[in-house]
Amino acid sequence: MKKSRRSFLKAAGVTALGIGAAPAIKAVASSGSVAAPVKTKKAEALNAKRWGMVIDTNKLTDEVAENIVHACKKAHNVPDFDHEPDAEKYPDTQPVNKTQEIKWIWEEHFEHAFPDKEDEFLAEKFRHLPFLVTCNHCKNAPCVQACPTQATFKREDGIVLMDFHRCIGCRFCMAACPFGSRSFNFRDPRPFIEEINPDFPTRSKGVVEKCNLCAERLAKGQQPACAEVSEGAITVGDLEDPASKVRELLAENYAIRRKQELGTEPSVYYIM
């Protein structure tokens, strides 16, 4: 059922008045219960109680990071503003504003990815590594709480998803996300997609989007596109399963998460 304009304005008014406006990050309380695996009708689907990602920074190179970003864009029809639109098909396309870039997974410097861990004596290697950042699929996701139309929602297996048809472009979720992991389509993204993947929907102007942990690939028994081309730098698995590969990596290596002090419980870990 779609939310009416009146319902949305009511929700927006409540937020503006500060009712329930305690910081969204702190407002999300963990139930403490362990969710059951999300199962699909497909026998080949990969299932988990809580999906998580481990990024091994020791295996990241500029080339590997570039391949990961490219694979994600190709799989999910993420526009590339460096791509020159077809003039015949899109004759009225205006010049690109790079600040409006759409990002699902991208490179950041250490001081931007981990501002709370920056130090003047930081090991030199970390200053030059291509740290990959993305949606953290937080256990306590503030974006889910902020969305007035439930366009942003969290599955029982921990994946935070977007329903593009429900999104009204209010950008409350973007304001609530402390990681900058969401992008807004200020323009029609389709002219900037070099080759459209027919297996994944394109978006329209006025819609927010972000990483979906390749939920559509997991449903077919495939690993996320980023993990598939990462040469071992990215591992995706069940954080609730002690025998899973991600838990094995976390048990054997020192790993950090982004902005842990905010209490969102990110599901993306970085091996240092």
N, C-alpha and C positions, 0 to 999 in steps of 0.2 A: 504494500500500500504506500502511495506516495504521500509525503508530507505536504500539507497545504501551506500556502503562503502565510496564512494567519499563524499556523503552528510554528513556522520558522521564525517569524517576527517575534512571537512570544518567547521562543528560546533565546533569540538574540538579545531581547530586552532584558531577560533574566541575567544573561551574562554581563551585559553592560552595567546593570545595577549592582553587580558584585554578589548576587545571591548564588551561593555555590561557587564563588570565584576564588576560593582558596586555590593556590597554584595547582594547575591540572596535574603536574608531575607528582605532587604529594597527595593528591586527592584519590588516586587509584589505589585501593587496598587489595592486597593479595588474599585470596580465599584460603590459601594454605593447603588446598586439596590438590591431588594429582589427577590431571585430566586423562581421560581414556584416549587411546589412539583414534585419530580421525580415519575412518575407513571409507573407501569408495566401492562402487559395484565392480570395478575392474580388478581382476585377480592379480594383475601385474603391478598395481599401484604400490608405491613406497609409503609406509605409514610410520608415524612416530607419536609419542605422547607430547613431546615438545621439541620442535625442530630448532636446531641451532647451527651456527657456522663458526668454523675455526680458520683463521687466516694466518699462515706461517710466513711471517715477514722475512725469514731467512731464505725463502724460496722465491721471493718476489724480485723480478728484474723489470726494467722498463719495457722490455719486449713482452714478457708474460702479462704485465699489467695492461698493456695496450691490447693484447689479444682478448683478455677478459672483458674489458670495456666494450670492444667491438662485438664480441659474441653476445653480450647482453643486449646491445642496441639492435642487432640483427634479429634476435629471437623475439623481441617485444616491440618492434616498430618504434623505437625511440628515435626521434628526429635528430639529424646531424646538420647543424647550421653551416657547416663547411660544404655541404652538398648543394650544388647549383640546381635550383628547380627547373623542371621542363617548362620552357617559356610558352610553348604552344598549349600545354595542358593547364598551366597556372600563369596566365598572362598578367594578372593583377597583383602578383606577389611583391610585397614591399621589402625594402632592404632589411637585413637581419640586425637585431640588437643582441649582441652576445650575452648580455646580462640576463636574457630570458632563456638561456640554455636549459634543456630538459636533462636531468641526471638521475639515473637509477643506481649506478655504481661508478665511482670516479676516483681520481687520485687527489690526495691532499698531502701537504707537508706535515711533519710530526706536530709542530706547534699549533696547527689548526685542527688536526684530528684529536690531539690530546692536550688541550691548553692547560689543564690542571696538572700535567706531568712535565711541563717544560722546565728545563733547568740549564743554567749557564755552563754546567760541566757535563751535559748530555753527550753520550758517546757519539762520535762524529758520524758513524754509519747511519744512525737514525735520522740525521739531518738531511740525508740525501736519498733515503728510501722512498719509493712511490707507495705511500700508504693508501690502500684502497678503502673507501668508506661507502656505506650504503644504509638502507633502512635496517635498524637493529632488531626489528620484530620483538619489541620489549614485552616482558612478562606483564608489566604494569604500564600499558601504553597510553600516554596522555592524549594522543591524537584521537583514539577511539572515544574517549570521554568528551572531547571537544566537538566532535562532529554532530550537528543537529539533525541530520537526515539518515544517519547510520550508513552513509556511503563508505565510511571507514569502519571496519569491523575486524574482530579477532576470532579466528577459528579455535576450536578446542585444542588443536595441536600447536597453538602458539603463533601461527602465521597471521600477520596483519595484512589484510587485503583491502582493495578499493573496488567498489561497485561504481564504475564510471557513469552509469545511467542515473544513479541517485545523486551524484555530485552536483551541487548547485553553485560551486565556485566561490563560496564564502571565505575560504582559506583559513577558517578557524583551526583546522588540523595543522596547517603550516605554522601558525603562531604557537601552537602547543608543543610541536616537536622541537626538542632542544638540540637536535643533531643536524638540522637543515636538510633532512633526507627526502623532502617532498618538493616537487616542481609544479608550477602552474603554467598552463598553456595560454599565454597572452595572445597567441595567434594560432591559426590552423596549422598543426604540425605536419600534415600529410605531404605538402610539397617538398619537405626536407627529408623524406624517407627514400633512400636510393632504390631499395627493392622491398616491397611490402610483403611481410610474412602472412599468408592467408590464414594461418592457424592461430593467430592472435589478433584481437581487435585493435584497430587504430582509435585514437582519441580525437576529440574535437576541441575547438577553442573554448576556454572557460572552464576546463576540467583540470583537477589536480591529479597527479600520478606519482608512482614510486615503485621501488622493487617489490615484487610479490614472491620472492624466493622460488621463482619458477614453479609455482603450485601446479600449473598445467602440465609441466614435465614430470613432476613427482607422481601425478595421477596416472601417468603412462609408464611408470617404472623407470624413468630416466632421472639422472642427476641434473641439478641446475646447470644451465649453460656455462656459467662462470666457473664452476667446479670442473666441468668436463674439459675445459681448455687450459686450466690453471697449472698443469704439470705438477700437481701435488701441493700447490700453494693454498688452495681452498678445499676444505673438507666440510661436508654438510651431513648432519646425522641427528640422532635422538639424544638430547641432553639428559633425559630421564632414564636412559638405559646405560647402566654401568659398563656393559660390555660393548657399547658402540665405539666406533673409531674416534668420534669427537671427544668422548670421555677419556679414551685411552690417551689421546694427544694432550688433553688438559691435565691428566694425572702425571704425565712424564715431562711436561714443559711449563715454564713460567709464562703465564698469559695475563693480559690486561684487557679491560673493556673501556669504552668511552664514557666519560662523565658518570662514573658509578655513584658518586655522591648524591646524584639527583633522585635515586631510588626507583628508576624506571626498570631496572633489571634487564639490560640489553642481552640479547641472545647471540651476539657476535663477539667472538674472542680473538685476540691478537697474540700469537706466540712471539715473544721477544728474544 
